[in-house]
Amino acid sequence: MSLLEVEGLTKSFGGRRVLRDVSFALREGEIVGLVGTNGAGKSTLGDIVSGITAPDAGTMTLLGHAYAPLSAEDARHLGVGVVEQLVRIDAELTVAQAVFRGTPQAGRPQTELREQARALLGEVDLDVDPDTLVGELPHFVHPLVETARVLAEDTRLVVLDEVSAVLLPSEVARLHAVAGELSRQGRGVLYISHRLPEMLEVVDRVLVLREGRIALDAPSSALDSVRLAAETVGIPVTLPVRREPAAPQPSRPDQAPVPAPARPAPSDEVALQVRNLRVPGRVEGVDLVLRRGEVVGLTGHRTSGVREIAGALSGELPALSDEAVLHGEPRSLDPSAADAALRLPAYRPDDDAYGVDPGETIARTLTQEAWGTLTDLRKEIATLRSVINTVHKLDVKTMSIRTVFGALSGGDQHKLALARWMASARDVVVLHEPARGLDVRARQQVRQLLDEATAHGTSVVVVSVDPDELADFCDRVGIVAGGRVARWIDTGELAVDAVRERIVEAATAA
């Protein structure tokens, strides 16, 4: 029986048509994946289904009844819940109160909620005290708290909007277990993601949105990640049935592992050397050598110390070392050491504004000089040409460089914010999750930004939980465990899939 039926949904923002006559159905107990390039309309479609946004035209039914929610709260009352990558939860609530907010149990005493919340948190593999205030939790666990809340509700359909983008492989596996349990209970799941190999492990069917339309509706058994990526960006392919893992692999050119395009080779010059880096109680002793033009990745479990290593390098955490040398100049890992402090510039896409005024235009956002100070007409024309070139190069979906930044899709905002930051980034920098929530084409555009920077001598430390991101971008990847780098993986000439497998295997073992 169809749980959700969508017919002819259309949605525009300003003069841009985001969804065009979208129709599909989702059955009870079915997990349906929704993929597409950044700006294809995935989140807009998810927002309409979950009541956050109203369509311009089209209809929906839920269990055979007309479904037209007036808000996300209205949708929850009607049986549709949503978990987003950027979850906003009142920081003053306890975790137990956050889990049960919006449910019939909201408002009950903390003592009565504690054990039930603990059990639900256990189902999403989140080991936190239910009495902890939400404001004391790192942002990356908020989606797991929200997933526990969905389990507490009598929800018939759950929309997971890019939740896996900030999760470790082990946490993604737990999220998939939760999705599987929802499916067995007869509930439906609409799973929006760019992490294609992981998504294919759990979904029953895949919808590909391209230019606002459903371009493909196929069972997951007929797809692999390579073909799905091709369909996402509009490369026509034939869809054979996916082979079982144990079946022999035929030797065909289109199925052979393809190494990633060659990155600019790092020089032999050492840009940064740190010996015996220590953060008391978190990092036991890490040696790091970064060559000029090299991209080094760091990954590990939440308590591995990887975030503390990055914080020490960027001067946000006090740390100790036997030696820290930046381009031959001694540095200190003590942030208070005036001009001698290391303090590497760090980029974090931690909020939905990406550190940029959402009401500012693209042109002003990408202009380095303060607006209004340009007095040379030729310089101003060159600046605007540079802005236009960046918008075209990054394939930003907009009709004008006068479009306000906040009106762009999340992926386009991310790309432009990173391009703006990288334009002034020199020397050695730290990037946290530089391709978070981006599609395969957008990842290559970010890769191009990094390649251009490293070709000019910039060295980069990438901190990420996404094995695909690390495999795509890095010359070497360090697996952090127990406050130390347990293993280094040299990407060399390996195919991206092979690098990804080694990263997942090493991270799991650690």
BELWO-V105834 format. One record per backbone hydrogen bond with DSSP energy under -1.0 kcal/mol. NH is the residue of the N-H (numbers start at 1). CO is the residue of the C=O. E is the energy in kcal/mol with one decimal. If there is no record, write none. Layout:
# BELWO-V105834
NH;CO;E + NH;CO;E
This chain:
# BELWO-V105834
3;26;-2.4 + 4;26;-2.4 + 5;61;-2.3 + 6;24;-3.1 + 7;59;-2.7 + 9;22;-2.5 + 10;57;-2.2 + 11;19;-1.6 + 13;16;-2.6 + 16;13;-2.0 + 18;11;-2.4 + 19;11;-2.2 + 20;212;-3.3 + 22;9;-2.5 + 24;6;-1.6 + 26;4;-2.7 + 28;1;-2.2 + 30;27;-1.7 + 32;189;-3.0 + 33;205;-3.4 + 34;191;-2.7 + 35;207;-2.5 + 40;37;-2.2 + 45;41;-2.5 + 46;42;-2.7 + 47;43;-2.8 + 48;44;-2.1 + 49;45;-2.3 + 50;46;-2.1 + 51;48;-1.2 + 52;47;-2.0 + 53;47;-1.4 + 56;10;-2.8 + 57;10;-1.4 + 59;7;-2.5 + 61;5;-2.2 + 62;65;-3.1 + 63;3;-2.9 + 65;62;-1.7 + 67;60;-2.9 + 75;71;-2.3 + 76;72;-2.1 + 77;73;-2.0 + 78;74;-1.4 + 79;76;-1.1 + 80;75;-2.9 + 81;157;-2.7 + 83;159;-3.0 + 85;161;-1.1 + 93;90;-1.6 + 95;132;-2.3 + 96;130;-2.4 + 98;94;-2.4 + 99;95;-2.3 + 100;96;-1.6 + 103;100;-1.8 + 106;103;-2.0 + 108;105;-1.9 + 112;109;-1.1 + 113;109;-1.2 + 114;110;-1.9 + 117;113;-2.7 + 118;114;-2.3 + 119;115;-2.0 + 120;116;-2.0 + 121;117;-2.8 + 122;118;-1.9 + 123;119;-1.2 + 125;122;-1.2 + 126;121;-2.8 + 128;126;-1.4 + 132;129;-2.2 + 134;93;-3.0 + 135;91;-2.1 + 136;133;-1.8 + 137;134;-1.9 + 141;138;-1.6 + 142;139;-1.4 + 145;141;-1.9 + 146;142;-2.4 + 147;143;-2.0 + 148;144;-2.1 + 149;145;-1.7 + 150;146;-2.0 + 151;147;-1.8 + 152;148;-1.2 + 155;153;-1.6 + 156;79;-2.1 + 157;79;-2.2 + 158;188;-2.4 + 159;81;-2.7 + 160;190;-2.7 + 161;83;-2.9 + 162;192;-2.1 + 165;162;-1.1 + 166;163;-1.1 + 167;164;-1.6 + 172;168;-2.7 + 173;169;-2.1 + 174;170;-1.4 + 175;171;-2.4 + 176;172;-2.5 + 177;173;-1.7 + 178;174;-2.1 + 179;175;-2.4 + 180;176;-2.6 + 181;177;-2.0 + 182;178;-2.4 + 183;179;-2.2 + 184;180;-2.3 + 185;181;-1.5 + 186;183;-1.8 + 187;182;-2.4 + 188;156;-2.8 + 189;30;-2.3 + 190;158;-2.6 + 191;32;-3.0 + 192;160;-3.1 + 193;34;-1.4 + 196;194;-1.8 + 199;195;-2.3 + 200;196;-2.4 + 202;199;-1.7 + 203;199;-2.0 + 204;31;-3.3 + 205;31;-1.4 + 206;218;-3.1 + 207;33;-3.3 + 208;216;-2.5 + 209;35;-3.1 + 210;213;-2.9 + 213;210;-1.5 + 215;208;-2.9 + 216;208;-1.1 + 218;206;-2.3 + 220;204;-1.9 + 222;219;-1.9 + 223;220;-1.9 + 228;224;-2.6 + 229;225;-2.2 + 230;226;-1.9 + 231;227;-2.5 + 232;228;-2.3 + 233;229;-1.6 + 235;230;-3.3 + 242;221;-3.8 + 247;244;-1.6 + 252;250;-1.2 + 255;252;-1.7 + 267;292;-2.4 + 271;290;-2.3 + 272;290;-2.1 + 273;325;-2.3 + 274;288;-2.8 + 275;323;-2.7 + 277;286;-2.9 + 278;320;-2.9 + 279;283;-1.2 + 282;279;-2.9 + 283;279;-2.6 + 284;483;-1.2 + 285;483;-1.2 + 286;277;-1.4 + 288;274;-2.7 + 290;272;-2.9 + 292;269;-2.9 + 294;291;-2.0 + 296;460;-2.8 + 297;476;-3.1 + 298;462;-2.7 + 299;478;-2.2 + 304;301;-2.1 + 309;305;-2.1 + 310;306;-2.0 + 311;307;-2.6 + 312;308;-2.3 + 313;309;-2.1 + 314;310;-2.0 + 316;311;-2.3 + 317;311;-1.5 + 319;333;-1.0 + 320;278;-2.8 + 322;275;-2.2 + 323;275;-1.2 + 325;273;-2.8 + 326;329;-2.8 + 327;271;-2.6 + 329;326;-1.9 + 331;324;-3.3 + 332;340;-2.7 + 337;334;-2.2 + 340;337;-1.9 + 341;338;-1.4 + 342;332;-2.4 + 344;313;-2.6 + 347;430;-2.5 + 350;348;-1.4 + 354;351;-1.1 + 356;353;-2.4 + 360;357;-1.9 + 362;403;-2.0 + 363;401;-2.6 + 365;361;-2.4 + 366;362;-2.2 + 373;370;-1.9 + 380;376;-2.3 + 381;377;-2.6 + 382;378;-2.3 + 383;379;-2.2 + 384;380;-2.3 + 385;381;-2.4 + 386;382;-2.0 + 387;383;-2.0 + 388;384;-2.5 + 389;385;-2.6 + 390;386;-2.2 + 391;387;-2.4 + 392;388;-2.4 + 393;389;-2.9 + 394;390;-2.2 + 395;392;-1.3 + 396;391;-2.4 + 398;396;-1.3 + 403;400;-1.4 + 405;360;-3.5 + 406;358;-3.0 + 407;404;-1.8 + 408;405;-1.6 + 413;409;-2.5 + 414;410;-2.3 + 415;411;-2.4 + 416;412;-2.3 + 417;413;-2.6 + 418;414;-2.4 + 419;415;-2.5 + 420;416;-2.5 + 421;417;-2.1 + 422;418;-3.2 + 423;419;-1.6 + 424;421;-1.0 + 429;459;-2.4 + 430;345;-2.8 + 431;461;-3.1 + 432;347;-2.7 + 433;463;-2.8 + 436;433;-1.6 + 438;435;-2.0 + 443;439;-2.5 + 444;440;-1.4 + 445;441;-1.5 + 446;442;-2.3 + 447;443;-2.8 + 448;444;-2.0 + 449;445;-1.8 + 450;446;-2.2 + 451;447;-2.7 + 452;448;-2.6 + 453;449;-1.9 + 454;450;-3.1 + 455;451;-2.2 + 457;454;-1.8 + 458;453;-2.2 + 459;427;-3.2 + 460;294;-2.8 + 461;429;-2.4 + 462;296;-2.9 + 463;431;-2.9 + 464;298;-1.8 + 470;466;-2.0 + 471;467;-2.4 + 472;468;-2.2 + 473;469;-2.0 + 474;470;-2.1 + 475;295;-3.1 + 476;295;-1.3 + 477;489;-2.3 + 478;297;-3.3 + 479;487;-3.0 + 480;299;-3.3 + 481;484;-2.9 + 483;304;-2.6 + 484;481;-1.5 + 486;479;-2.4 + 487;479;-1.1 + 489;477;-2.8 + 491;475;-1.9 + 494;491;-2.3 + 499;495;-2.1 + 500;496;-2.8 + 501;497;-2.4 + 502;498;-1.9 + 503;499;-2.4 + 504;500;-2.7 + 505;501;-2.6 + 506;502;-2.7 + 507;503;-2.8 + 508;504;-2.3 + 509;505;-2.2 + 510;506;-2.0
